[in-house]
């Protein structure tokens, strides 16, 4: 069995539902330490993080970034085969995390093993940063590691994120940026009472409805050449006691903005709160800014190299996109690092019967290794 397939299967067998790493990082660390990598384990709260490097810390650094945690499988009997028992059917590997992103993590590990074996005295530095807190709250994972890097002046130049980026075939799309994500938990207060006596109560749902309609219909910006217009989506509304004859005393609404560089989190907050004030609500709101938008520069070296490698390895001129959700790249980019995401097809991620084709998985280490070879040749002229 090819090395990448064997490692991917070993990782899938570990039930590493976020934030439990289930020993994945120890397994990977042992392999990389064996080929000369220096390991630094960082644990924050219940989250394990691993920073593995090869080369000199003061030289140009290429980081591969990934996560070993996965989302829950959902009902296991809905899967064609057990979600934590890797299974190959018709050239496809099935299992939770196969695409998001244990397949990519395995490919990065194999690529780095091959790279340092071929170039033991390579220019620059290569690193692998892994967390077990990407699919969860993302508080004690790469966010905290990035704070440590910032405080100690860790040199990072380029970052390849292994998130599943492709639409139909490996290499057909790379992500060169991501939108920001701003979430809100809004509470609107009223007065509980009997539905037969509305004059003795104050229904917060009725009071909120016009304001919520205005928020949902809002035109926040027009986007720009790099990002689509900002979108606002309500994800949950909760109120009441469960009885149909009680006017609730409170309604809670969860909503989220996905935004590019045409708006700022501060401006979106101010405009949303102005709408609530204008409608005369008794409200309070908690905002969670989970990451600002970032964009790899159009003339960035990593962006150009990843696109060239995709053309050569899979024969595709990749679409260069800023779509999709968020990734841990949002914590690394503010350090002044050029970030590009490239990985397998994302059609099955978080779904029952998550999968990746064996062909794509076996190509991925070569793609990542080729990126490292080219970037560190560049590093040799810039160090």
ROTI-23903 format. One record per residue (C-alpha): residue number from 0; chain; x, y, z. Coordinates in Angstrom, 3 decimals, m for minus. Example, Ala and Ser with C-alpha at 12.3 -4.5 7.8 and 13.67 -1.06 7.14 Angstrom:
// residues 2
NODE     i   ch         c1         c2         c3
NODE     0    A     12.300     m4.500      7.800
NODE     1    A     13.670     m1.060      7.140
***
This chain:
// residues 383
NODE     i   ch         c1         c2         c3
NODE     0    A      0.000      0.000      0.000
NODE     1    A      1.429      3.467     m0.875
NODE     2    A      2.753      5.374      2.117
NODE     3    A      0.173      8.155      1.885
NODE     4    A     m2.746      5.752      1.696
NODE     5    A     m1.419      3.721      4.604
NODE     6    A     m0.998      6.806      6.807
NODE     7    A     m4.390      8.235      5.826
NODE     8    A     m6.036      4.968      6.858
NODE     9    A     m4.184      4.943     10.183
NODE    10    A     m5.360      8.483     10.924
NODE    11    A     m8.972      7.767      9.935
NODE    12    A     m9.020      4.839     12.393
NODE    13    A     m8.395      7.278     15.225
NODE    14    A    m11.729      8.677     16.445
NODE    15    A    m10.419     12.235     16.744
NODE    16    A    m13.709     14.098     17.034
NODE    17    A    m12.885     17.724     17.835
NODE    18    A    m11.098     18.632     20.034
NODE    19    A     m9.842     15.123     20.865
NODE    20    A     m6.690     14.376     18.891
NODE    21    A     m6.869     10.639     19.731
NODE    22    A     m3.096     10.273     19.351
NODE    23    A     m2.824     11.487     15.743
NODE    24    A     m0.221     14.128     16.559
NODE    25    A      1.946     11.674     18.496
NODE    26    A      1.897      9.293     15.558
NODE    27    A      2.849     12.040     13.113
NODE    28    A      5.432     13.554     15.446
NODE    29    A      7.192     10.221     15.864
NODE    30    A      7.501      9.856     12.093
NODE    31    A      8.833     13.360     11.527
NODE    32    A     11.244     13.239     14.458
NODE    33    A     12.690     10.059     12.975
NODE    34    A     13.691     11.957      9.801
NODE    35    A     15.242     14.902     11.607
NODE    36    A     12.403     17.305     12.397
NODE    37    A     12.425     19.308     15.619
NODE    38    A      9.118     19.041     17.472
NODE    39    A      7.363     21.551     19.682
NODE    40    A      4.154     20.455     21.313
NODE    41    A      1.781     23.203     22.422
NODE    42    A     m1.253     22.388     24.538
NODE    43    A     m3.819     25.051     25.342
NODE    44    A     m6.839     23.996     27.375
NODE    45    A     m7.942     20.657     25.962
NODE    46    A     m6.354     21.231     22.568
NODE    47    A     m3.132     19.685     21.270
NODE    48    A     m1.022     21.454     18.660
NODE    49    A      2.199     20.323     16.970
NODE    50    A      4.867     22.508     15.372
NODE    51    A      7.477     20.426     13.496
NODE    52    A     10.353     22.118     11.658
NODE    53    A     13.394     21.204      9.592
NODE    54    A     16.034     23.818      8.782
NODE    55    A     17.236     27.065     10.319
NODE    56    A     14.735     29.239     12.187
NODE    57    A     16.117     32.515     10.805
NODE    58    A     15.743     31.479      7.158
NODE    59    A     12.768     31.795      4.825
NODE    60    A     10.070     29.404      6.035
NODE    61    A      7.392     27.468      4.205
NODE    62    A      4.650     26.140      6.502
NODE    63    A      2.186     23.352      5.755
NODE    64    A     m0.932     23.780      7.873
NODE    65    A     m3.591     21.217      8.745
NODE    66    A     m5.842     19.725     11.394
NODE    67    A     m6.342     16.205     12.709
NODE    68    A     m9.743     16.757     14.355
NODE    69    A    m12.933     15.825     12.530
NODE    70    A    m16.634     16.562     12.900
NODE    71    A    m18.897     13.890     14.421
NODE    72    A    m19.931     11.111     12.063
NODE    73    A    m23.649     11.398     12.673
NODE    74    A    m25.661      8.142     12.749
NODE    75    A    m23.101      5.445     12.021
NODE    76    A    m25.733      3.130     10.595
NODE    77    A    m26.329      5.688      7.844
NODE    78    A    m22.820      5.041      6.500
NODE    79    A    m22.217      2.343      3.899
NODE    80    A    m19.189      1.307      5.980
NODE    81    A    m18.175      2.317      9.533
NODE    82    A    m16.971      5.942      9.524
NODE    83    A    m13.815      5.195     11.516
NODE    84    A    m12.907      2.056      9.589
NODE    85    A    m11.236      3.212      6.352
NODE    86    A    m12.701      1.354      3.406
NODE    87    A    m11.725      1.406     m0.262
NODE    88    A    m14.480      0.789     m2.798
NODE    89    A    m14.065      1.281     m6.539
NODE    90    A    m10.918      3.382     m6.159
NODE    91    A    m12.369      5.643     m3.449
NODE    92    A    m11.298      5.832      0.213
NODE    93    A    m14.226      6.282      2.622
NODE    94    A    m14.065      7.397      6.248
NODE    95    A    m14.615     10.422      8.454
NODE    96    A    m11.798     12.854      7.720
NODE    97    A    m10.783     11.248      4.421
NODE    98    A    m11.178     14.606      2.666
NODE    99    A    m11.336     17.009      5.624
NODE   100    A     m8.522     16.666      6.219
NODE   101    A     m6.670     13.531      7.219
NODE   102    A     m5.936     12.743      3.595
NODE   103    A     m4.177     16.077      3.161
NODE   104    A     m2.357     15.733      6.493
NODE   105    A     m1.053     12.314      5.447
NODE   106    A      0.051     13.767      2.112
NODE   107    A      1.881     16.628      3.822
NODE   108    A      3.708     14.253      6.150
NODE   109    A      4.812     11.979      3.297
NODE   110    A      5.795     14.980      1.160
NODE   111    A      7.986     16.359      3.961
NODE   112    A      9.585     12.976      4.614
NODE   113    A     10.455     12.678      0.930
NODE   114    A     11.635     16.275      0.705
NODE   115    A     14.142     16.113      3.573
NODE   116    A     15.374     12.703      2.387
NODE   117    A     16.088     14.164     m1.060
NODE   118    A     17.423     17.509      0.238
NODE   119    A     18.830     17.005      3.755
NODE   120    A     20.721     20.316      3.540
NODE   121    A     17.959     22.289      1.808
NODE   122    A     17.861     26.056      1.835
NODE   123    A     15.344     27.721      4.091
NODE   124    A     13.072     25.955      6.552
NODE   125    A     10.001     23.746      6.182
NODE   126    A      7.415     23.351      8.902
NODE   127    A      4.243     21.455      9.619
NODE   128    A      1.691     23.032     11.950
NODE   129    A     m1.171     20.794     13.070
NODE   130    A     m4.042     21.369     15.491
NODE   131    A     m6.946     19.398     16.932
NODE   132    A     m9.229     22.459     17.191
NODE   133    A    m10.160     23.524     13.662
NODE   134    A    m13.591     21.925     13.489
NODE   135    A    m14.558     23.157     16.956
NODE   136    A    m14.323     26.548     18.620
NODE   137    A    m10.918     27.266     17.034
NODE   138    A     m9.865     29.151     20.150
NODE   139    A     m7.064     27.011     21.591
NODE   140    A     m5.657     25.821     18.283
NODE   141    A     m3.906     27.810     15.570
NODE   142    A     m5.305     31.052     16.976
NODE   143    A     m3.274     30.541     20.188
NODE   144    A     m0.244     29.211     18.316
NODE   145    A     m0.255     32.312     16.114
NODE   146    A     m0.226     34.466     19.259
NODE   147    A      2.874     32.589     20.451
NODE   148    A      4.542     33.008     17.058
NODE   149    A      3.766     36.738     17.110
NODE   150    A      5.171     37.208     20.595
NODE   151    A      8.448     35.489     19.881
NODE   152    A      8.919     36.827     16.352
NODE   153    A      8.761     33.434     14.648
NODE   154    A      9.718     33.807     11.001
NODE   155    A      7.051     32.571      8.581
NODE   156    A      6.944     33.517      4.906
NODE   157    A      4.513     31.206      3.109
NODE   158    A      1.755     28.852      4.213
NODE   159    A      0.066     26.022      2.297
NODE   160    A     m3.221     24.967      3.895
NODE   161    A     m4.406     21.457      3.041
NODE   162    A     m8.143     22.171      3.246
NODE   163    A    m10.182     20.381      0.558
NODE   164    A    m10.437     23.065     m2.102
NODE   165    A    m11.194     21.223     m5.353
NODE   166    A    m14.633     21.106     m6.957
NODE   167    A    m14.442     18.021     m9.179
NODE   168    A    m10.779     17.073     m9.457
NODE   169    A     m7.613     17.739     m7.492
NODE   170    A     m6.083     21.036     m8.614
NODE   171    A     m9.125     22.537    m10.332
NODE   172    A     m9.469     25.251     m7.649
NODE   173    A     m7.116     26.831     m5.139
NODE   174    A     m8.124     29.298     m2.487
NODE   175    A     m6.086     32.486     m2.465
NODE   176    A     m8.070     34.176      0.283
NODE   177    A    m11.060     33.762      2.573
NODE   178    A    m13.940     35.919      3.708
NODE   179    A    m14.234     37.074      7.283
NODE   180    A    m16.861     35.615      9.597
NODE   181    A    m18.753     37.709     12.160
NODE   182    A    m21.403     35.963     14.279
NODE   183    A    m24.021     37.456     16.580
NODE   184    A    m26.167     36.143     19.415
NODE   185    A    m29.028     38.603     19.804
NODE   186    A    m31.463     38.614     22.738
NODE   187    A    m34.591     40.742     22.592
NODE   188    A    m36.548     41.065     25.809
NODE   189    A    m40.309     41.360     26.245
NODE   190    A    m42.846     40.473     28.914
NODE   191    A    m44.170     36.940     29.264
NODE   192    A    m47.906     36.460     29.488
NODE   193    A    m51.026     34.616     28.382
NODE   194    A    m51.794     34.697     24.662
NODE   195    A    m55.417     35.588     25.482
NODE   196    A    m54.279     38.773     27.238
NODE   197    A    m51.699     40.383     24.924
NODE   198    A    m52.334     43.771     26.540
NODE   199    A    m50.758     42.422     29.724
NODE   200    A    m47.648     41.119     27.925
NODE   201    A    m45.084     42.339     25.424
NODE   202    A    m44.283     39.865     22.645
NODE   203    A    m40.588     40.167     21.718
NODE   204    A    m41.062     38.087     18.547
NODE   205    A    m43.569     40.575     17.167
NODE   206    A    m41.333     43.490     18.087
NODE   207    A    m38.239     41.893     16.562
NODE   208    A    m39.839     40.783     13.287
NODE   209    A    m39.599     44.133     11.398
NODE   210    A    m36.009     44.679     12.519
NODE   211    A    m35.044     41.141     11.575
NODE   212    A    m36.649     41.573      8.169
NODE   213    A    m34.594     44.737      7.658
NODE   214    A    m31.404     42.955      8.675
NODE   215    A    m32.136     40.021      6.368
NODE   216    A    m32.902     42.313      3.421
NODE   217    A    m29.951     44.607      4.053
NODE   218    A    m27.527     45.554      1.284
NODE   219    A    m24.238     45.685      3.106
NODE   220    A    m21.805     46.310      0.245
NODE   221    A    m21.190     45.548     m3.430
NODE   222    A    m18.136     43.383     m2.916
NODE   223    A    m15.076     44.053     m5.070
NODE   224    A    m12.808     42.337     m7.586
NODE   225    A    m11.537     39.909     m4.962
NODE   226    A    m14.627     39.148     m2.859
NODE   227    A    m18.383     38.809     m3.442
NODE   228    A    m20.847     41.112     m1.645
NODE   229    A    m21.302     40.593      2.080
NODE   230    A    m24.036     38.122      3.004
NODE   231    A    m26.063     37.966      6.207
NODE   232    A    m27.851     34.774      7.204
NODE   233    A    m30.054     33.950     10.190
NODE   234    A    m29.165     30.482     11.469
NODE   235    A    m31.453     30.042     14.471
NODE   236    A    m34.454     31.601     16.238
NODE   237    A    m35.521     30.369     19.668
NODE   238    A    m38.274     31.580     21.960
NODE   239    A    m41.081     30.378     24.160
NODE   240    A    m41.749     27.710     26.753
NODE   241    A    m43.005     25.105     24.325
NODE   242    A    m46.618     25.866     25.208
NODE   243    A    m48.835     27.439     22.543
NODE   244    A    m50.695     29.648     25.010
NODE   245    A    m47.712     31.537     26.460
NODE   246    A    m46.277     34.729     25.014
NODE   247    A    m42.501     34.428     25.443
NODE   248    A    m40.492     36.837     27.512
NODE   249    A    m37.377     36.603     25.352
NODE   250    A    m36.357     35.683     21.835
NODE   251    A    m32.823     34.697     20.850
NODE   252    A    m31.570     34.926     17.273
NODE   253    A    m28.261     33.726     15.855
NODE   254    A    m27.011     35.296     12.660
NODE   255    A    m23.755     35.570     10.729
NODE   256    A    m22.044     37.920      8.289
NODE   257    A    m19.608     36.580      5.695
NODE   258    A    m17.713     39.557      4.378
NODE   259    A    m14.741     40.556      2.250
NODE   260    A    m12.559     43.634      2.229
NODE   261    A    m15.377     45.954      1.064
NODE   262    A    m16.658     46.046      4.665
NODE   263    A    m15.178     45.773      8.127
NODE   264    A    m16.406     43.895     11.169
NODE   265    A    m16.664     47.181     13.040
NODE   266    A    m18.846     48.783     10.354
NODE   267    A    m21.145     45.766     10.120
NODE   268    A    m21.642     45.745     13.883
NODE   269    A    m22.446     49.449     13.967
NODE   270    A    m24.956     49.221     11.132
NODE   271    A    m26.712     46.172     12.597
NODE   272    A    m26.979     47.761     16.038
NODE   273    A    m28.330     50.986     14.519
NODE   274    A    m31.182     48.972     12.980
NODE   275    A    m32.013     47.440     16.363
NODE   276    A    m32.003     50.865     18.002
NODE   277    A    m34.159     52.365     15.285
NODE   278    A    m36.868     49.786     15.965
NODE   279    A    m36.926     50.603     19.670
NODE   280    A    m36.076     47.126     20.919
NODE   281    A    m34.925     46.139     24.386
NODE   282    A    m31.910     44.174     23.215
NODE   283    A    m28.431     42.946     23.999
NODE   284    A    m26.009     41.307     21.604
NODE   285    A    m22.833     39.260     21.799
NODE   286    A    m20.510     39.427     18.793
NODE   287    A    m17.925     36.795     17.909
NODE   288    A    m15.335     37.797     15.312
NODE   289    A    m13.911     34.423     14.293
NODE   290    A    m11.558     35.726     11.608
NODE   291    A    m10.928     38.683      9.320
NODE   292    A    m10.751     38.361      5.530
NODE   293    A     m7.360     37.733      3.981
NODE   294    A     m6.048     37.708      0.416
NODE   295    A     m2.861     36.369     m1.096
NODE   296    A     m1.401     39.142     m3.282
NODE   297    A     m2.022     38.630     m7.028
NODE   298    A      1.729     38.722     m7.664
NODE   299    A      2.575     36.516     m4.684
NODE   300    A      5.242     33.855     m5.255
NODE   301    A      3.370     31.088     m3.464
NODE   302    A      0.195     31.778     m5.414
NODE   303    A      2.087     31.555     m8.699
NODE   304    A      3.992     28.421     m7.699
NODE   305    A      0.909     26.524     m6.494
NODE   306    A     m0.931     27.382     m9.712
NODE   307    A      2.039     26.230    m11.821
NODE   308    A      2.379     22.976     m9.876
NODE   309    A     m1.334     22.230    m10.336
NODE   310    A     m0.964     22.746    m14.076
NODE   311    A      1.980     20.366    m14.231
NODE   312    A      0.795     17.658    m11.838
NODE   313    A     m2.851     17.398    m12.805
NODE   314    A     m2.999     19.261    m16.117
NODE   315    A     m5.423     21.925    m14.885
NODE   316    A     m5.202     25.702    m14.844
NODE   317    A     m6.784     26.196    m11.412
NODE   318    A     m9.509     28.661    m10.609
NODE   319    A     m8.201     31.075     m7.978
NODE   320    A    m11.013     31.673     m5.510
NODE   321    A    m11.811     33.396     m2.207
NODE   322    A    m15.103     31.527     m1.734
NODE   323    A    m16.162     28.958      0.805
NODE   324    A    m16.135     29.195      4.555
NODE   325    A    m13.157     29.872      6.782
NODE   326    A     m9.938     28.028      7.570
NODE   327    A     m7.085     28.292     10.044
NODE   328    A     m5.279     30.317      7.413
NODE   329    A     m7.166     33.304      8.876
NODE   330    A     m4.915     33.162     11.948
NODE   331    A     m1.642     32.818     10.025
NODE   332    A     m2.230     35.481      7.352
NODE   333    A     m2.220     38.408      9.844
NODE   334    A      1.383     37.493     10.704
NODE   335    A      2.307     38.801      7.246
NODE   336    A      2.324     35.336      5.675
NODE   337    A      1.201     34.565      2.125
NODE   338    A     m1.461     31.843      2.397
NODE   339    A     m2.777     29.515     m0.333
NODE   340    A     m5.074     26.517      0.137
NODE   341    A     m4.938     23.430     m2.047
NODE   342    A     m6.362     20.009     m1.337
NODE   343    A     m8.742     17.301     m2.555
NODE   344    A    m12.365     17.518     m3.688
NODE   345    A    m14.665     18.977     m1.041
NODE   346    A    m18.018     17.567     m2.249
NODE   347    A    m18.316     15.018      0.576
NODE   348    A    m16.902     16.926      3.540
NODE   349    A    m18.949     16.770      6.762
NODE   350    A    m21.342     14.357      5.036
NODE   351    A    m22.198     10.705      5.522
NODE   352    A    m19.783      8.556      3.452
NODE   353    A    m17.087     11.238      3.307
NODE   354    A    m14.462     10.175      0.786
NODE   355    A    m11.477     10.967     m1.394
NODE   356    A    m10.364      9.210     m4.561
NODE   357    A     m7.258      7.090     m4.164
NODE   358    A     m5.857      8.648     m7.337
NODE   359    A     m6.118     12.193     m5.939
NODE   360    A     m4.697     11.101     m2.597
NODE   361    A     m1.678      9.438     m4.210
NODE   362    A     m0.961     12.541     m6.303
NODE   363    A     m1.141     14.946     m3.398
NODE   364    A      2.274     14.252     m1.765
NODE   365    A      4.038     14.907     m5.061
NODE   366    A      2.146     18.163     m5.486
NODE   367    A      3.076     19.352     m1.986
NODE   368    A      6.682     18.238     m2.375
NODE   369    A      6.978     20.101     m5.667
NODE   370    A      5.706     23.281     m3.999
NODE   371    A      8.338     22.904     m1.281
NODE   372    A     11.114     22.329     m3.812
NODE   373    A     10.246     25.433     m5.786
NODE   374    A      9.595     27.742     m2.865
NODE   375    A     12.800     26.843     m1.079
NODE   376    A     14.817     27.283     m4.241
NODE   377    A     13.419     30.804     m4.138
NODE   378    A     14.246     30.958     m0.447
NODE   379    A     17.850     30.115     m1.229
NODE   380    A     18.148     33.381     m3.141
NODE   381    A     16.369     35.474     m0.465
NODE   382    A     17.691     34.192      2.850
***
